Amino acid sequence: MPAVLLAVYLVAEIATFVAVAHLAGVGAAILLLIACSAVGVLLVAGQGRKVLDGFRRVGRGELRAGTAVADGALVAAGALLVLVPGLLTSVLGLLVLLPPTRALLRPALTAFAARRAAKVLDTVQGNRVIIDADGTVVDGSVVHTVWDPAAGDSGGRSLTKG
């Protein structure tokens, strides 16, 4: 599968470069590639500082942690795309680094992360921690009690599933 993804990436990058070179000329395509990389590096530096500021704001309680983490992940993905050689990945990286585009992508990333976290939590084995309404922490496994009426009216018996 990785070989197929690499082949698709190479074909897409080459096709993009050939299309731009055909429309604007080879020199312009090369200059566009260099310009995208240079602008990308500048954007990574600026947006990286903003992400770090967002983490500081989370620490002060001014911003939700999910927003700062999503922005950090998107800036990291944009930086990776800008650093990968190629015109297509550089343009995609620039788009991800722009704040308006990140604002559009943030809900999708948050929903994806929530689904993945739910799957991971469902597969985790072991003891659970329960916090009662009064704040008491009970460390252990959840046990469901089922009433068995087959024992008659004299009290029945309690079956547990855990």
Secondary structure, DSSP 4 states (H G I P E B T S, - for coil): -HHHHHHHHHHHHHHHHHHHHHHH-HHHHHHHHHHHHHHHHHHHHHHHHHHHHHHHHHHHTSS-HHHHHHHHHHHHHHHHHHHSSSHHHHHHHHHHHSHHHHHHHHHHHHHHHHHHHHHHHHH--S-EEEE-TTS-EEEE---EEEEEGGG-SS--EEEEE-
